[in-house]
């Protein structure tokens, strides 16, 4: 008997979808606080752009490539332009919510993931080039990996467990960010002067709103109000709290101070760690994941500034490595008694760890290689990065003609030769 729409499940999923959409402007707030003041608006605008671009590409072709059919590598074209996406449940996934709502919920994941990648290239990538990149990446990388992980693709069919997006969201964004940072190159002042966050309050507020939205991200990935959703919702409270405490200790030992930026980063890392594992492990193991999983991510963030790779906002560590850690953790600690699906290694199922290892080998490789080639190709059409003069002036005024913070000195004008000068305020103002 085909599934029918359940009003309770539908009500929760409407809320969850709205919560996940909220995460993208929350990410904009988080990211914009981490950059210098002159790049605040541009950084936020990349997240706003992701909402527009990824929504359209998802509706036109991305959703179909991810969720139509069971081909090993890519889906079909049966849902192009949302044809056949109606008020009835999607029969292929056994959900009790309208197919339109399933599409919308999955679309918010695509939006957020595109926005996440921008964190690697803020403060120097041209806005027009990012728009083209966002459109192509959402199809060539996100839709493909969404199909592999939870759209009926080869990883899904081989038994890889990924509750809410460790594959298509976290590892995809993190390793794509590394490729993007390498192609676009370092900021002109990287390694020569401190490039410090300009507003720690923005960062903390953004992290808090992201955590709030993550209850819809993970809790909604059970597609209803059943036990898996409740387990994921609860684990989304526990894991980030334990990551936060671990980060406090690491910060205190390393620098004898507990930092606000570190605290905000720890919240994000904890949310990412539990994303692939939320509905598969017990609350006790979720706490252990938060405490232990934060350590390698903290170490990579601490080490990265000593390298020549200017991966600006540490998407690789906070998302790529944390998502990879969560995927592997499932292979060890999944518990059929809690998830009703499969056990991990410590409960006697060694094969599950093998499935998870396969994912952490294949997904980062695909995301990195395709992103690297995609950006190289775009650079043949549009220059990816701003000039040194434009970068010195700031991406806000150069790319958008606006400033986040207006001072009493007047607006900054861009002259035809690319130099900046201050406009005089009228007399009497």
ZINOR-V513611 format. One record per pair of residues at least 12 apart in sequence whose C-alpha atoms are under 6 Angstrom apart, sorted by the first residue. I is the first residue (numbers start at 1). J is the second residue. If there is no record, write none. Layout:
i=I j=J
i=I j=J
This chain:
i=3 j=96
i=4 j=96
i=5 j=96
i=5 j=97
i=6 j=96
i=9 j=224
i=9 j=225
i=10 j=97
i=16 j=216
i=16 j=220
i=17 j=105
i=19 j=213
i=19 j=216
i=20 j=213
i=20 j=216
i=20 j=217
i=21 j=108
i=23 j=210
i=23 j=213
i=24 j=112
i=26 j=206
i=26 j=209
i=26 j=210
i=27 j=206
i=28 j=44
i=28 j=47
i=29 j=202
i=29 j=206
i=30 j=202
i=30 j=203
i=30 j=206
i=32 j=44
i=33 j=197
i=33 j=198
i=33 j=199
i=33 j=202
i=33 j=203
i=34 j=197
i=35 j=197
i=36 j=197
i=36 j=198
i=37 j=198
i=38 j=394
i=39 j=123
i=39 j=394
i=39 j=395
i=39 j=396
i=41 j=396
i=41 j=404
i=42 j=395
i=42 j=396
i=43 j=122
i=47 j=115
i=50 j=111
i=50 j=114
i=50 j=115
i=51 j=111
i=53 j=135
i=54 j=111
i=59 j=81
i=60 j=80
i=60 j=81
i=61 j=80
i=62 j=139
i=62 j=143
i=64 j=77
i=64 j=79
i=64 j=80
i=66 j=143
i=66 j=146
i=66 j=147
i=66 j=151
i=67 j=151
i=70 j=152
i=70 j=153
i=71 j=153
i=72 j=153
i=72 j=154
i=73 j=153
i=74 j=144
i=85 j=99
i=85 j=100
i=86 j=99
i=86 j=100
i=87 j=99
i=113 j=169
i=117 j=173
i=117 j=177
i=119 j=313
i=120 j=177
i=120 j=181
i=120 j=311
i=120 j=312
i=120 j=313
i=121 j=181
i=124 j=385
i=124 j=386
i=124 j=391
i=125 j=384
i=125 j=385
i=125 j=386
i=126 j=384
i=126 j=385
i=126 j=386
i=129 j=384
i=142 j=168
i=145 j=168
i=146 j=168
i=160 j=355
i=160 j=356
i=162 j=276
i=163 j=276
i=163 j=277
i=164 j=218
i=164 j=221
i=164 j=275
i=164 j=276
i=165 j=276
i=166 j=275
i=166 j=276
i=166 j=323
i=170 j=319
i=170 j=320
i=170 j=323
i=171 j=320
i=171 j=323
i=172 j=367
i=174 j=315
i=174 j=316
i=174 j=319
i=174 j=320
i=175 j=316
i=175 j=320
i=175 j=364
i=175 j=368
i=176 j=367
i=176 j=368
i=176 j=371
i=179 j=368
i=179 j=372
i=181 j=311
i=186 j=310
i=204 j=264
i=207 j=264
i=215 j=233
i=218 j=232
i=219 j=232
i=219 j=233
i=228 j=279
i=231 j=279
i=232 j=278
i=232 j=279
i=235 j=278
i=235 j=283
i=235 j=286
i=238 j=287
i=239 j=270
i=239 j=286
i=239 j=287
i=239 j=290
i=240 j=267
i=240 j=270
i=240 j=271
i=240 j=290
i=242 j=287
i=242 j=290
i=242 j=291
i=243 j=266
i=243 j=270
i=243 j=290
i=243 j=291
i=243 j=294
i=244 j=266
i=244 j=267
i=246 j=291
i=269 j=318
i=270 j=290
i=272 j=322
i=272 j=323
i=273 j=322
i=273 j=323
i=273 j=326
i=276 j=326
i=276 j=327
i=277 j=330
i=280 j=334
i=280 j=339
i=281 j=334
i=281 j=335
i=297 j=317
i=300 j=317
i=328 j=356
i=331 j=344
i=331 j=352
i=331 j=353
i=331 j=356
i=332 j=344
i=332 j=345
i=332 j=346
i=410 j=423
i=410 j=424
i=410 j=425
i=411 j=423
